[in-house]
């Protein structure tokens, strides 16, 4: 089984590589810390203050304008998931890590806030959704790369996602 998964992953890595243009975020990346409230002394945090949610932005690729995280990692959907309930776990999630968030996801430039949401995963983490689709990264891509659009792996097709919630052409 492991050899089969590795063979499938190699096929995806062999797919044509598309490089996205500069990705711009109108919100800070998910790894940034919140700034203190104006009434709080610098460096202090109230007990209710949490890390910001994962920021989703749009960027240009050879497949048109698609979703990325604020760090420039392309975002995909898995077509066998017909609801927001994630089905990609274990070896699938090793190749296609879910887009996780510690708080409500943030809509960056070009992203429709009304389409952003979350869904719980079996391990207790929270996965970002967009337009009713659970979101994933491809583990073997660099910043601004889109290697696995329209690729069949792990029992289904993977597609980059447009800002309207539909898969890219």
N, C-alpha and C positions, 0 to 999 in steps of 0.2 A: 504494500500500500504506500509506504514512504517513497519508494522509487517512482511510483506512478505520480504522486504529488510533485516530486522534484522534476520529473519529466514534463509535467504540465506547466510548472512554473518556468522552466527553461523556455517553453514555447511562448509564453507571454513576454519574457525578456527579449525574445527574438523579434517581437512585433515591432512595426515601425515606431520610432521614437518621435514624439512631437514635443516641442519645447514651447511652453507658455510664455507670453510676454510678461512684463513686470506686473506683479500682483500688488494692488494697493489696498490697504485696510483703512477703514475710517474709524475702527476701534482698535484698542491695543491687543496684541496677541494673548492667547490664553495663558502664557507663562508669566505675564507681567503681574505685578502686585497692585492692589487697589491703592489709590492715594487717599490720605486721611481726609475726613470731612473737615470743612473749614473751621468748625468749632472745636476740633480735637487738636491737641498739640502734635507736632510733627513726630512721626515714629510710633504713635499709639494707634491701636485698633480697637474698635468696640467689639464686644463678644459676638454681635450679630453680623459683622462684616465678613464676607466670604470672598474667596478668590473669584475673579470674573469667569464667566462661562467661555467656552471655546468660541472664537470668532470665525465666521465663515464669510468669505469674500468672493468676488468674481475676478477672473483673469482671462486673458486671451490665449487660445491654443489653436492648432490647426483644425480642431473640431468646433471652432467658434468660441464664444464666451461661455466658460464653465465655472463650476465652483472649486475653490481651493480653501485651505485653512489660511490663517494670517501669515504663516511661515512659508507658504507657497507649495504645499503638498496637495496634489490633485485629489479630488473626492469622487467616489464612485457609488453606484447602487447595484444591487444584486437582483436580477429580474425574477428569480424564483420566490422572492419575498413579496407577497401580494398584500400584506398588511405591514404595520410598523414593527411587528414582532420579529426580532432578529433570528435567523436560522443558521448563520455562519459562526461556528464555534470550532474549537480544537485546531486541527490542521488547516481548516479553512481560515480561521481567524489569525493563524500564524502568517499566512500569505496576505490576508486581507484584514488588517487590524481595524476594529471599529473606531469611528470618530467618537471619542468619549468627551464628557464635559463635567466639571465639578459643580456647575451652577447653570442657570438658564443660558443657552447659547446666544451669542451676540451677532446681529446682522451687520456685516461690514458693507462696504461700497458695492452696490449692484445687487444685493441680496434682499429678498422680500421677508421682512420680519414675520409676516403672517404665515409664511410657509415653514418657519423654523419650529422645531419641537424636540421632545425627548421621548425615549422609551427605555424601560428597565431591561437589563441583561440578566441572565441566569446567575452570574457571579456577583450581582449587587451593584455593578457599575451602571452609569447612565450614558446611553448612546444618543447622539444627535440624530434627528430626523429632519427631512426637508420634503415638503409636498407629500407626506405620507410614506416616505421611503427611509429606511435606516441607512445611515451613511458609513462608508468605509474608505480606507486608504489602500494603496497597493504597497506592500512592504519593500519592494525592490525598485523604487523610484526615488530619484533625487528631486531637489527643489525645482519646480516648474516643469517637470517631466510628466508626460501623459503617454505611458507605454501600453496600457491595457484596456483601452476603450474598444468595445465590441469584441471582447475575447470570451470564449467559453472555458471556464475553469470551475472546479468544485461543484459541478452539477448544474451550472447555470451561466448566463451571460452577465458580464460586467460592463457597465456604461458610465461614462462621465456624465455629469448632470448640469443642465442649464439652469439659469436663475428663475425660469418660469416653472421649475419642478419637473420638466420633461427630460428624457435622456437626450444627449447630444446626437446630431445626425451622423 
